[in-house]
Amino acid sequence: MVPLDEASKGIMPVLVDEMVEMFRRLKKARKAILLSKQNVESALAAGDCAYLIDLGRTVRTDTAVRLLASPEIHEPYWAV
């Protein structure tokens, strides 16, 4: 497993898109990545499962698809 904390911080948007594509290829190759990211939407788009952490506490655990579709997390977490 490869842990990444804010891997896209300070990187040009076009390179971030390439990085997300690389994450997708690694996922297809069944490689695990632990991604810590403040941009909830892009993190969920790249992942299978997610742990939503707020102030050091896990507040929600689900599949990335379900969390992405969950309206109750959009307002408090999308604005980060």
ABEGO torsion letter per residue (X at the ends): XBBBBGAABGBBAAAAAAAAAAAAAAAAAGBBBBBBBABAAAAAAABABBBBBBGGBBABBBBAAAAAABAAAAAAAAAX
